[in-house]
Amino acid sequence: MYFSPEFLQNTLYVVAVLLIAFMIGVTIYKTKNNLKIFDKPLILSFVVLLNTLYSILTGFVDLPYELNAVVTGGLTLITFGYIIVIIWDFHKENVNQKK
């Protein structure tokens, strides 16, 4: 299956806009309900947004392949780590509730 570069670039725009809108909505909700704003899921969404914005930047500026690999690979590893930490926290919470 082939996806054109224009389609992929436009998809990145849509993902970035949706992610920003979601982050703003969650921040407003947390502010209104006096909840802690900066938590692991919000930091995870910041990392994903940063990775998405960097990918959008590479559509306009021709950056070296090595730099792209290091930045996107590093951000992807950070994202994966945060996902594992969040899942582990949910697991610990579930175990504590069963006791």
HELIX and SHEET records of a PDB file:
HELIX    1   1 PRO A    5  LYS A   32  1                                  28    
HELIX    2   2 LYS A   40  PHE A   60  1                                  21    
HELIX    3   3 TYR A   65  LYS A   98  1                                  34    
END                                                                             
